[in-house]
Amino acid sequence: MDDVVVVGPLDLAARVDEALAVQAVAFGLSEGEVAVRRHIVVRHMACRGARAYGATTPEGRLVGFVYGMPNDRAHWWSTVVQPYLVREGNDGWLDDSFVITELHVHPAHQGRGIGTELITTITDTADEPRSILSAIDTDSPARRLYRTLGYVDLASRVRFPSASRPYAVMGAPLPLAGPAAEPRNGADRAN
């Protein structure tokens, strides 16, 4: 694919079906999982400070997206990960953090710096001094990308009620390190 993509603000509530189609391919979601996530995404976008960025082709096709918001300890995600962070002495990361809720790039567009550009663009808008996220707890291109940007493991073997695989919670000071200082849309090591 030689398409040039442009990263910019995304009205995720209006384009939720396109975004979830990308996530379904990138993450291997079933139709039922997509239906559940649709309601979650729309609800999240109504939260204080929630924002999204998309990567689109010149024709307007969405090939990647990221969204997040200032973390709130009352949100479901925080209540699930908190005991794991407490166990590791890292529960302070739930305060004053910008959480990356989802980051996905269509497989046909991965490995071209789009994931890096999406995550650095959204975190560059954060007022919080740090960022947190969760990722499947395995060595993967996504985890390698996060590490190159300065994210470190805060807790491992985190179990979400509906997930079959364990996750890791990762955190990084903002602004992100590593490829964020390189020209955007260049080659990177993951998405």
Residue, then its C-alpha position, 0 to 999 in steps of 0.5 A: m500500500d503506497d497510500v499516504v495517510v493524514v493524521g488529524p482529529l476524528d469525530l469518533a462518535a460519528r465514525v464509530d462503525e468505521a473505527l470498529a471495522v479497523q479494530a475488528v481486523a487489527f484485533g480479531l474481534s467477532e461481530g458480537e464483540v464489535a457490537v458491545r464495543r460500539h456502545i462503550v466507544v460512544r459512551h467514552m466519547a461523552c466523557r470529560g476530555a475524551r478525544a480521538y485522532g484518525a489516520t485517513t487516506p486521501e479518499g477519506r478511508l479510515v485506516g487507524f485511530v486512537y482515542g483516550m481521555p484523562n483517567d478517572r478512578a471511577h471508570w471501569w478500567s481503573t477499578v479493574v487495574q487498580p488492585y494490580l497497580v496497588r500490588e506493584g506499588n504503582d496505583g498513583w499512576l491512576d491520578d494525573s494520567f491520560v489513558i490511551t483507551e484504544l489504538h489500532v491500525h489496519p494490518a495493511h497499513q502497519g509498520r509505516g509509523i502510523g501508530t507512532e504518529l497517532i499516539t504521539t499526536i494524542t498525547d501531545t494534547a494532554d495536560e496530564p504529566r503522564s500516560i497509561l494504557s493496557a496491552i495484551d501481556t505478550d511480546s508483540p509489535a504493539r508492546r515494542l512500540y510502546r516501549t520505544l516511546g518510553y512506556v514501562d510495565l506498571a503491572s502484569r498478568v492483569r485479568f479483565p473479566s471478558a478477556s481470555r488473555p492477560y494484559a499489562v498496564m504500562g505508563a510513560p511520562l509525557p511528552l513521549a520519548g523515542p520516535a516522537a522526536e523523529p519525523r512523523n509518518g516515517a518507518d517505525r517498529a510496529n503499527 
